Structures are given as C-alpha cells and as structure tokens.
Amino acid sequence: MSEMSFEQMLEESFKTIRNGEVVEGTVIDVKPDEIVLNIGYKADGIITRNEYTNESNVDLTTMVSVGDTMEAKVLKVNDGEGQVMLTYKRLAAEKGSKRLEEAFENKEVLTAKVAQVLDGGLCVIVDETRVFIPASLVSDSYEKDLNKYKDQDIEFVISEFNPKRRRIIGDRKQLLVARKLEQQKELFAKIKIGDVLEGTVKNVTDFGAFIDLGGADGLLHISEMSWGRVESPKKVFNVGDTVKVFIKDINETKIALSMKFPAENPWNGAAEKFAIGNVVTGKVARMTDFGAFVELAPGVDALLHVSQISKEHVEKPSDVLKVGQEVEAKIVDFNEDEKKISLSIKALAAPEDNEDADVADVDIEAVAQEEE
C-alpha cells in the first residue's frame, strides 16, 4: 500500500458535508453583513446577512459574537470561492414551522412581536417563520388604524396551518372574545341592581354612552346622565373618561346604568325649599307662547305663565325675556307628586301696584295640557 501524502492525510482528516446538511460550527469572525463559522471542514462556512435574518440593515456584530456556537444548513458546499455557503434563517424557519404546527395542533397561545403592519392585517415572526393575522382577527371590535400594534408583543393562536401554500394564519380575536366572556361571567356573578361602580366611557352616541365595567358594557341613557337636562351626551362625555355610575337594571346580559343618584335628587326637601310664598331665583331655560320655564335647580323647572310675567300685558314671553336670563319670582303653586311648580314675577310687585294680579287664577292643569 502506497503511503498517503500530507495533503491527502489532511484531506482525510476533514469530514465530508453535503448540500442540505445541518452542521454545527463556532463563530470565528463577524462582520456587519457576514458571519464566518469553523464547521470542522476544510473550508469555513459563511452566513450572509440575508441568510441570517429577514430583517434588512441588521448589523450582525450586534447579533452574534466570536466564540458563539450555532447550527446552520448547507446551501452550497462550494460557493465558487472555496467557501461553504450556509443559511441560518432557513433552518430556523424549518424549526419554526414545526413549532407552529405543534402550536396549531395543541391550540397553544403564542406571543410574538408585530414585525409589519400591512393593509390587510399584521405580520409576526415566530422562529423566522412569518405568521399573518388578518385585520378581522386582530381585535374583537373594528380597528381603523393597526399602526398602534407596530413593535408590540401580542398573543394569538394559529387558526390555519398550511405551509405548502405558505399560509399560516394567526387569530388574536378569539382570545379576546374568550377572555371577555370569562370576565363577563365573573362580573355578572358579583353585581346586582343598586351597586355603585366605576367604569370607562367606551363609546358615545346621540342617545347615550356605553360604559366598560370591566367584563361587560352598560348603557348610560341620556335620560339617566343627570338630574338636569342633557342636550347631547357628546358634550358631556369623551371616550376614555372615568365615570361613577350605579346599576339601575339588569336584563340577562344587558345592564342599564344611571348617574341620577337618589341622594342627589334635587326634589329632596322640595316641600320646604319650594313652598308657596318663597321667593326664588332661577334662569330661563326655555320658552313657549304661553310661558317660560325657569330652572330653579338642575332637574327642577318651574312655569312662569305669560300672565304672571308683568302687571303690564305681555303678548308672549320672548318679548320681555331671554333664554339664560336670571329672574326672581314668587312661588304661587307647588305640587310635589306631579313635580310641578308655578311662579309669578307679578306677585312680587307692591300690593298697591298689583291690585289686579290674581296669581291663584293660573290653571296649572290647563297649562300642562297646553304644553303637551
């Protein structure tokens, strides 16, 4: 047997590798766009930036260090310059695909950072494998702008796994729905009519506001926002406001809320505050042809009939009064059960100046019907 030359013995001492083989190596050099590995072969292995990650403009010196051990997959045994071309990201993607397949089968909840915000949804990367979350599956409510999720860690499950069609779909919505149902169940188990709660304004409409109670939304109708008059909920509340409310009614999963706390009812002690003969001050809230309604307190309006505005003849209230004007008048009638109060400015005039004023002649019932 002939003796081998030194070159032949050196050649024999190195292992053989093939395209597609997974090798392990030690980092012997790192450049911003290239990693050099000693893989125990006669040539070093090279991993370019594009074969390390899907992210562009990454400085590889910030990702790995000399001395690190890592696995890679052989793309070409000889890249034309005597070096072995390797890929790290494709091997990681294969492992990631297997990881996602297991997560899909086990319905596992995954967490990943949003890598891209696309027109139709979000893209996250799990072990170098891209997962697409359609906009319809990002949230349990309509999201106009998905940019707020950029670079955020989000939880999701894999709802569709088809790597052959490069289709791996994530779903965040079902997690939110399940979580809300659990919170709703817990909330309804502990609340009852009359409970006072703090909530957050979630949405404001022309007829009311929806309040997030931490598990379910309650409706605060415009008629329950104040003892006084509310022209528009949008002038009172903003989305995100914290409000104190109490539960007025519960009907299955519907919650009716109110801010008209009984202790703050302006009619409490009204018999004393608004007794006949008392002189009060209020602001003209609105006017009709037959009289003006004067707000004595939030939620307490009194009628100043046109015949009681002045000892002089007044054709219509708007001839002498303006909305918002402050007036002083005497209470000439009070009906607590029907919450009706009648006023007279004419009754404040000196007796000798007001001999023809018969304030008792105001027919409250007729006026009420006239208003209706």
C-alpha positions as CSV (number, residue, x, y, z in Angstrom):
1,M,0.0,0.0,0.0
2,S,1.4,3.3,-1.0
3,E,1.8,5.9,1.6
4,M,-0.5,9.0,1.5
5,S,0.9,12.4,1.1
6,F,0.5,15.1,3.8
7,E,-2.1,16.8,1.7
8,Q,-4.1,13.5,1.3
9,M,-3.9,12.9,5.1
10,L,-5.0,16.4,5.8
11,E,-7.9,16.0,3.3
12,E,-8.9,12.7,5.0
13,S,-8.9,14.4,8.4
14,F,-11.8,16.7,7.5
15,K,-15.4,15.5,7.5
16,T,-17.4,15.5,4.3
17,I,-20.6,17.6,4.0
18,R,-23.4,17.7,1.5
19,N,-25.9,20.3,0.4
20,G,-28.9,20.4,2.7
21,E,-27.0,19.0,5.7
22,V,-27.3,20.6,9.1
23,V,-23.9,21.5,10.6
24,E,-22.7,23.0,13.8
25,G,-19.9,25.5,14.0
26,T,-18.1,28.1,16.1
27,V,-18.1,31.8,15.1
28,I,-14.5,32.8,14.3
29,D,-15.3,36.2,12.7
30,V,-18.2,38.6,12.5
31,K,-18.7,41.5,10.1
32,P,-21.8,43.8,9.9
33,D,-23.0,41.7,6.9
34,E,-21.4,38.3,7.3
35,I,-20.7,35.6,9.9
36,V,-17.7,33.2,9.5
37,L,-18.0,29.7,11.1
38,N,-15.5,27.0,11.7
39,I,-17.5,23.9,10.8
40,G,-14.7,21.3,11.0
41,Y,-14.4,21.2,7.3
42,K,-11.5,22.1,5.0
43,A,-13.3,25.4,4.2
44,D,-15.0,27.8,6.5
45,G,-18.8,28.4,6.4
46,I,-20.2,31.8,5.5
47,I,-23.7,33.1,6.6
48,T,-24.6,36.4,4.9
49,R,-27.0,38.9,6.4
50,N,-29.8,37.8,4.0
51,E,-29.3,34.2,5.2
52,Y,-29.3,35.1,8.8
53,T,-32.5,37.1,9.2
54,N,-35.4,38.5,7.2
55,E,-34.8,42.0,8.7
56,S,-32.9,44.3,6.5
57,N,-29.9,46.5,7.5
58,V,-29.2,44.5,10.7
59,D,-25.7,44.8,12.0
60,L,-24.7,41.1,12.6
61,T,-22.0,42.2,15.1
62,T,-24.9,43.1,17.4
63,M,-26.5,39.7,16.9
64,V,-23.6,37.2,17.4
65,S,-20.1,37.2,18.9
66,V,-16.9,35.4,18.2
67,G,-16.9,32.1,20.1
68,D,-20.7,31.5,19.8
69,T,-21.8,28.1,18.7
70,M,-24.6,27.8,16.2
71,E,-26.3,25.5,13.8
72,A,-26.8,26.2,10.1
73,K,-27.9,24.5,7.0
74,V,-25.5,23.9,4.0
75,L,-26.7,25.7,0.8
76,K,-23.6,25.2,-1.3
77,V,-20.5,23.2,-0.4
78,N,-18.5,25.4,-2.7
79,D,-19.7,28.9,-3.3
80,G,-17.2,29.4,-6.1
81,E,-14.6,30.9,-3.9
82,G,-13.8,27.8,-1.9
83,Q,-16.1,28.6,1.0
84,V,-19.3,26.8,2.2
85,M,-22.5,28.9,1.9
86,L,-24.7,28.4,4.9
87,T,-28.2,29.6,6.0
88,Y,-29.3,30.2,9.5
89,K,-32.7,31.6,8.8
90,R,-34.0,28.8,6.6
91,L,-33.0,26.2,9.3
92,A,-34.7,28.4,11.9
93,A,-37.8,28.7,9.7
94,E,-38.0,24.9,9.3
95,K,-37.8,24.6,13.1
96,G,-40.3,27.4,13.4
97,S,-42.7,25.8,11.0
98,K,-42.5,22.6,13.1
99,R,-43.1,24.7,16.2
100,L,-46.1,26.4,14.7
101,E,-47.5,23.1,13.6
102,E,-47.4,21.8,17.2
103,A,-48.9,25.0,18.4
104,F,-51.7,24.7,15.9
105,E,-52.5,21.1,16.9
106,N,-52.3,21.9,20.6
107,K,-54.2,25.3,20.3
108,E,-51.3,26.8,22.2
109,V,-51.3,30.6,22.9
110,L,-48.2,32.2,21.3
111,T,-46.6,35.6,21.9
112,A,-44.6,37.5,19.3
113,K,-43.7,41.0,18.3
114,V,-45.5,42.6,15.4
115,A,-42.9,42.9,12.6
116,Q,-45.0,44.6,10.0
117,V,-48.3,46.5,9.7
118,L,-49.9,45.7,6.4
119,D,-53.0,47.0,4.6
120,G,-54.9,43.8,5.5
121,G,-53.5,42.9,8.9
122,L,-50.4,42.2,10.9
123,C,-47.3,40.1,10.3
124,V,-45.5,38.5,13.2
125,I,-42.4,36.2,13.1
126,V,-42.0,33.1,15.2
127,D,-38.6,31.5,14.9
128,E,-38.0,33.1,11.5
129,T,-41.4,31.9,10.3
130,R,-44.0,34.5,9.2
131,V,-47.5,34.4,10.6
132,F,-50.2,36.6,9.1
133,I,-53.0,37.9,11.3
134,P,-55.8,39.4,9.2
135,A,-57.3,42.7,10.3
136,S,-60.6,40.9,11.0
137,L,-58.8,38.6,13.5
138,V,-56.7,41.3,15.2
139,S,-59.4,42.5,17.6
140,D,-63.0,41.8,18.7
141,S,-64.0,45.2,17.5
142,Y,-63.3,47.2,14.4
143,E,-59.8,48.7,14.3
144,K,-59.5,51.6,11.9
145,D,-55.7,52.0,12.4
146,L,-53.5,49.0,13.1
147,N,-50.3,51.0,13.4
148,K,-50.7,51.1,17.2
149,Y,-49.6,47.5,17.2
150,K,-46.3,48.1,15.5
151,D,-43.4,46.6,17.6
152,Q,-45.9,45.5,20.2
153,D,-45.9,42.0,21.7
154,I,-49.3,40.3,21.1
155,E,-50.8,37.0,21.9
156,F,-52.5,34.8,19.3
157,V,-53.3,31.2,18.3
158,I,-52.7,29.6,15.0
159,S,-56.1,29.1,13.3
160,E,-54.8,27.8,10.0
161,F,-51.6,26.0,9.2
162,N,-50.8,25.2,5.5
163,P,-47.0,25.6,4.9
164,K,-47.2,24.1,1.4
165,R,-49.4,27.1,0.4
166,R,-47.3,29.4,2.6
167,R,-50.4,30.1,4.5
168,I,-50.0,30.3,8.3
169,I,-52.8,32.4,9.9
170,G,-52.9,33.7,13.4
171,D,-56.0,34.7,15.4
172,R,-56.0,37.2,18.3
173,K,-59.7,37.9,18.2
174,Q,-60.8,34.5,19.7
175,L,-58.5,35.0,22.7
176,L,-60.1,38.4,23.4
177,V,-63.6,37.1,23.0
178,A,-62.9,34.1,25.3
179,R,-61.3,36.4,27.8
180,K,-64.2,38.9,27.8
181,L,-66.8,36.0,28.2
182,E,-64.9,34.9,31.3
183,Q,-64.7,38.4,32.6
184,Q,-68.4,38.9,31.8
185,K,-69.3,35.7,33.7
186,E,-67.3,36.9,36.7
187,L,-68.8,40.3,36.6
188,F,-72.4,39.1,36.4
189,A,-71.8,36.7,39.3
190,K,-71.0,39.6,41.7
191,I,-73.1,42.6,40.6
192,K,-76.7,43.4,41.5
193,I,-79.1,46.3,41.0
194,G,-78.1,49.3,43.0
195,D,-74.4,48.6,43.0
196,V,-72.2,51.7,42.5
197,L,-69.3,51.1,40.1
198,E,-66.6,52.9,38.3
199,G,-66.3,52.4,34.6
200,T,-64.7,53.8,31.5
201,V,-66.5,55.5,28.6
202,K,-66.1,53.2,25.6
203,N,-68.4,54.9,23.1
204,V,-70.7,57.9,23.0
205,T,-73.8,58.2,20.8
206,D,-76.7,60.6,20.4
207,F,-78.8,58.6,22.8
208,G,-76.3,57.7,25.5
209,A,-72.9,56.3,26.4
210,F,-71.6,52.8,26.7
211,I,-69.6,52.2,29.8
212,D,-67.0,49.5,30.1
213,L,-67.4,47.9,33.6
214,G,-64.6,45.5,33.3
215,G,-66.1,42.4,31.7
216,A,-69.3,43.9,30.2
217,D,-70.6,47.2,28.8
218,G,-73.5,49.0,30.4
219,L,-75.7,51.6,28.7
220,L,-76.0,55.0,30.3
221,H,-79.0,56.5,28.6
222,I,-79.1,60.3,28.0
223,S,-82.1,60.5,30.4
224,E,-80.0,58.9,33.2
225,M,-77.0,61.1,32.9
226,S,-78.1,63.9,35.1
227,W,-81.0,65.2,37.2
228,G,-80.8,68.2,34.9
229,R,-81.2,68.4,31.2
230,V,-78.6,67.0,28.9
231,E,-78.7,68.3,25.3
232,S,-76.1,65.9,23.9
233,P,-74.1,63.1,25.5
234,K,-71.1,64.1,23.3
235,K,-71.0,67.4,25.1
236,V,-70.7,65.7,28.4
237,F,-68.5,62.6,27.9
238,N,-65.4,61.7,26.0
239,V,-64.1,58.2,25.2
240,G,-61.7,57.2,28.0
241,D,-63.4,59.2,30.7
242,T,-63.8,57.5,34.1
243,V,-67.3,57.7,35.5
244,K,-69.1,56.7,38.6
245,V,-72.5,55.0,37.9
246,F,-75.0,52.7,39.6
247,I,-76.8,49.8,38.2
248,K,-80.4,50.6,37.5
249,D,-81.4,47.3,35.9
250,I,-80.0,44.0,34.7
251,N,-81.8,42.1,31.9
252,E,-79.9,38.9,31.1
253,T,-76.6,40.3,29.6
254,K,-77.9,43.9,29.3
255,I,-77.0,46.4,32.0
256,A,-78.8,49.7,32.4
257,L,-76.8,52.4,34.2
258,S,-77.7,55.7,35.9
259,M,-75.9,58.7,37.3
260,K,-79.1,60.1,38.9
261,F,-78.1,59.1,42.5
262,P,-81.1,59.3,44.8
263,A,-79.2,61.2,47.4
264,E,-78.6,64.0,44.8
265,N,-82.2,64.2,43.8
266,P,-83.0,67.9,43.6
267,W,-86.6,67.2,44.7
268,N,-85.3,66.0,48.1
269,G,-86.6,68.6,50.6
270,A,-88.5,70.3,47.9
271,A,-91.6,70.9,50.0
272,E,-89.6,73.2,52.2
273,K,-87.3,74.8,49.5
274,F,-90.2,75.5,47.1
275,A,-93.0,76.2,49.5
276,I,-95.8,78.5,48.3
277,G,-94.8,82.1,49.1
278,N,-91.0,81.5,48.8
279,V,-89.1,83.9,46.6
280,V,-86.6,82.1,44.4
281,T,-84.1,82.9,41.7
282,G,-83.6,80.9,38.5
283,K,-82.6,81.1,34.9
284,V,-84.9,81.0,31.9
285,A,-84.4,77.5,30.4
286,R,-86.9,77.6,27.5
287,M,-89.9,79.4,26.3
288,T,-93.3,78.7,24.7
289,D,-96.1,81.0,23.7
290,F,-97.9,80.5,27.0
291,G,-95.0,81.0,29.3
292,A,-91.3,80.5,30.3
293,F,-89.8,77.6,32.1
294,V,-87.3,78.7,34.8
295,E,-84.7,76.3,36.1
296,L,-84.5,76.6,39.9
297,A,-82.0,73.8,40.2
298,P,-80.7,71.1,37.9
299,G,-83.7,68.9,37.2
300,V,-86.2,71.4,38.7
301,D,-88.1,73.6,36.3
302,A,-90.9,75.9,37.2
303,L,-93.5,77.5,35.0
304,L,-93.7,81.3,34.7
305,H,-97.0,81.8,32.9
306,V,-97.2,84.7,30.4
307,S,-99.9,86.3,32.6
308,Q,-97.6,86.3,35.6
309,I,-94.5,87.9,34.0
310,S,-95.6,91.5,34.4
311,K,-98.5,93.7,35.5
312,E,-98.4,95.0,32.0
313,H,-99.9,93.0,29.2
314,V,-97.3,90.6,27.7
315,E,-98.2,89.1,24.3
316,K,-95.5,86.3,24.5
317,P,-92.6,85.6,26.9
318,S,-89.9,86.2,24.3
319,D,-91.0,89.8,24.1
320,V,-89.5,90.5,27.6
321,L,-87.4,87.5,28.5
322,K,-84.4,85.7,27.0
323,V,-83.1,82.2,27.5
324,G,-80.4,82.2,30.1
325,Q,-81.7,85.3,31.8
326,E,-81.8,85.3,35.6
327,V,-85.2,86.1,37.1
328,E,-86.6,86.5,40.6
329,A,-90.1,85.3,41.3
330,K,-92.5,84.1,43.9
331,I,-93.7,80.5,44.1
332,V,-97.5,80.6,43.8
333,D,-98.2,76.9,43.4
334,F,-96.4,73.7,44.3
335,N,-97.4,70.1,43.5
336,E,-94.7,67.6,44.8
337,D,-96.5,64.5,43.5
338,E,-96.6,65.8,39.9
339,K,-93.4,67.8,40.4
340,K,-95.0,71.0,39.2
341,I,-94.1,74.5,40.4
342,S,-95.7,77.8,39.3
343,L,-94.0,81.2,39.6
344,S,-95.1,84.8,39.4
345,I,-93.0,87.9,39.0
346,K,-96.1,90.0,39.1
347,A,-96.8,88.8,42.7
348,L,-93.5,90.5,43.8
349,A,-94.9,93.9,43.0
350,A,-96.1,96.1,45.9
351,P,-99.8,95.3,46.8
352,E,-100.9,98.8,45.7
353,D,-99.2,98.2,42.3
354,N,-100.7,94.8,41.9
355,E,-104.3,95.0,42.9
356,D,-105.4,93.3,39.7
357,A,-103.0,90.4,40.0
358,D,-104.8,87.2,40.9
359,V,-102.0,84.7,40.8
360,A,-104.2,81.9,42.1
361,D,-106.2,82.1,38.8
362,V,-103.4,80.3,36.9
363,D,-104.8,76.9,35.9
364,I,-101.8,74.5,36.3
365,E,-103.6,71.5,34.8
366,A,-104.6,73.5,31.7
367,V,-101.1,74.9,31.3
368,A,-99.7,71.4,31.5
369,Q,-102.1,70.2,28.8
370,E,-101.2,73.2,26.7
371,E,-97.5,72.4,27.0
372,E,-98.2,68.8,25.8
